Amino acid sequence: MPTVELKNVSKKYGEITALSGVSLRIEDGEYACIIGPSGSGKSTLLKLIAGVIQPDSGEIYIDGRLVNDLSVRRRNIGIVMQDILLFPHMNLWDNVTYGPLVKTASYRRAESTGMRILVEMGLTLRRDALPSELSRGMQQKVAIARALAAGARLLLLDEPFGSIDPRASKNLRVELRKLVKDLGLTVIHVTHNQEEAMSVADKIIVLRKGRVEQVGTPVELYMKPKTPFIARFIGGETNFLEANVTSVEKGYVHVQAREMEVQLPYRGSVTKGERVVLTIRPEYITISPFKPESGENVFEGTIERVYFLGPFLRIIVKVGGVRLIAKVPRMAVQPKVGNKVYVKILMAHLFNYPEEGLEKAIAYE
C-alpha cells in the first residue's frame, strides 16, 4: 500500500499559479478527498500525482520513491475520471480483464482477478454487456473495476460520480469505500461535492487559491475550522458577525456584536478590546417561542423569513440590528413571519480579525 507525499510542490500555467508550495502526506490505506472552490488547484494536484503533468518545483514521492520524472505507466496507479472511458467495442468482462492481460499476466490469472473484482462489485450478471447497454452508474463501476483489476495499489479519482444521478452516486460511493478498504488501497479522490467527501474520506484536504487551507478528518474540519474561510466553505451557510472582545477570563471570552453579547469557551489568544470574527453555523441556533431556562447566549428576536426544507426549516431572525440564519427541525406549529421568538446560540467559533478584511478572507476566488 503506497504512501503519497508532496514536498513544496508548485505549478504554473503561464502567468497563472495553479499550486504554490503544497506539502502534504497521505498514509498507506488512507482514503483522502481533495476539495476546494473552482480553480483552487484540485485537478492539477491529482494530475501531478498521476504524472500527467510535471511540477515546476518541489518533489512528489509514492511509497517513498521520488516519481517526478516517472511516466504514468511506471507509477502503478489506477485513474478514474468523470468522463467514463471504456472501450465501446468490448463487453464488461473484456474491459475489466484488459489491464492484467496487457501487463503480460496469463489468461488464467487475468480471469481469476477479473472474476474476483466482478463478484466484489456485484457485476457478474452483466459481464457480457457492452458499455452502451449499461447505465452511467454501472459504466462507472466498470471503470473502477478495470482500474482495480489492473493491480493498482493507488487509486486516483477525479470527480468520479459527477456525471451520475445523485441516488446512484450515493450507493456507489458507499460500495467503493467498502471495496477499497477491504482491498487495502490508498485512494485520492477529487470532488466538488462536500457531502460526498464527508461521507467517504478518512482525511480531507481543502485547497484555496493553490494552497492548502486545512487538512483534517471530516469531524475536525466541521467542528474545528482553523480559518474563517473553512468555517464558511465546510458545511455551507454560516453566520459571520464582526465583534469586539469585552472580557477574557477563566477560559471564556465575552464578545459584543452590536446588541448581542456572546460568551464562549476559548483557548486562543485574544485581548480585551480586540476586533474579532464570530462564526455561528445555522444548526447551532435554536428557536423557541418560550424563553429558555438558561439565560446564557439567549436573545429575543423577530422572524423575518421562513423557508421549508422538508425535515428542516431555514429561518431568518432579526436580533436588534443583526440578522441570523437558523436551521432547525420542522416544528409541530409552523413559525410565522413577525413572531417574537427566543434565539439560543449553542456553539460558535471565534477568529482573530483577518488583516485582509473579512470579505477577502472568506472569498472563494
Rosetta blueprint (number, residue, H / E / L):
1 M L
2 P L
3 T L
4 V E
5 E E
6 L E
7 K E
8 N E
9 V E
10 S E
11 K E
12 K E
13 Y E
14 G L
15 E L
16 I E
17 T E
18 A E
19 L E
20 S E
21 G E
22 V E
23 S E
24 L E
25 R E
26 I E
27 E L
28 D L
29 G L
30 E L
31 Y E
32 A E
33 C E
34 I E
35 I E
36 G L
37 P L
38 S L
39 G L
40 S L
41 G L
42 K H
43 S H
44 T H
45 L H
46 L H
47 K H
48 L H
49 I H
50 A H
51 G L
52 V L
53 I L
54 Q L
55 P L
56 D L
57 S E
58 G E
59 E E
60 I E
61 Y E
62 I E
63 D L
64 G L
65 R E
66 L E
67 V L
68 N L
69 D L
70 L L
71 S L
72 V L
73 R H
74 R H
75 R H
76 N L
77 I E
78 G E
79 I E
80 V E
81 M E
82 Q L
83 D L
84 I L
85 L L
86 L L
87 F L
88 P L
89 H L
90 M L
91 N L
92 L H
93 W H
94 D H
95 N H
96 V H
97 T H
98 Y H
99 G H
100 P H
101 L H
102 V H
103 K L
104 T L
105 A L
106 S L
107 Y H
108 R H
109 R H
110 A H
111 E H
112 S H
113 T H
114 G H
115 M H
116 R H
117 I H
118 L H
119 V H
120 E H
121 M H
122 G L
123 L L
124 T H
125 L H
126 R H
127 R L
128 D L
129 A L
130 L L
131 P H
132 S H
133 E H
134 L L
135 S L
136 R H
137 G H
138 M H
139 Q H
140 Q H
141 K H
142 V H
143 A H
144 I H
145 A H
146 R H
147 A H
148 L H
149 A H
150 A L
151 G L
152 A L
153 R L
154 L E
155 L E
156 L E
157 L E
158 D E
159 E L
160 P L
161 F L
162 G L
163 S L
164 I L
165 D L
166 P H
167 R H
168 A H
169 S H
170 K H
171 N H
172 L H
173 R H
174 V H
175 E H
176 L H
177 R H
178 K H
179 L H
180 V H
181 K H
182 D H
183 L H
184 G L
185 L L
186 T E
187 V E
188 I E
189 H E
190 V E
191 T L
192 H L
193 N L
194 Q H
195 E H
196 E H
197 A H
198 M H
199 S H
200 V H
201 A L
202 D L
203 K E
204 I E
205 I E
206 V E
207 L E
208 R E
209 K L
210 G L
211 R E
212 V E
213 E E
214 Q E
215 V E
216 G E
217 T L
218 P H
219 V H
220 E H
221 L H
222 Y H
223 M H
224 K L
225 P L
226 K L
227 T L
228 P H
229 F H
230 I H
231 A H
232 R H
233 F H
234 I L
235 G L
236 G L
237 E L
238 T L
239 N E
240 F E
241 L E
242 E E
243 A E
244 N E
245 V E
246 T E
247 S E
248 V E
249 E E
250 K L
251 G L
252 Y E
253 V E
254 H E
255 V E
256 Q E
257 A E
258 R L
259 E L
260 M E
261 E E
262 V E
263 Q E
264 L E
265 P E
266 Y L
267 R L
268 G L
269 S L
270 V L
271 T L
272 K L
273 G L
274 E L
275 R E
276 V E
277 V E
278 L E
279 T E
280 I E
281 R L
282 P H
283 E H
284 Y H
285 I E
286 T E
287 I E
288 S E
289 P L
290 F L
291 K L
292 P L
293 E L
294 S L
295 G L
296 E L
297 N L
298 V E
299 F E
300 E E
301 G E
302 T E
303 I E
304 E E
305 R E
306 V E
307 Y E
308 F E
309 L E
310 G L
311 P L
312 F E
313 L E
314 R E
315 I E
316 I E
317 V E
318 K E
319 V E
320 G L
321 G L
322 V E
323 R E
324 L E
325 I E
326 A E
327 K E
328 V E
329 P E
330 R L
331 M L
332 A L
333 V L
334 Q L
335 P L
336 K L
337 V L
338 G L
339 N L
340 K E
341 V E
342 Y E
343 V E
344 K E
345 I E
346 L L
347 M L
348 A L
349 H E
350 L E
351 F E
352 N E
353 Y L
354 P L
355 E L
356 E L
357 G L
358 L H
359 E H
360 K H
361 A H
362 I L
363 A L
364 Y L
365 E L
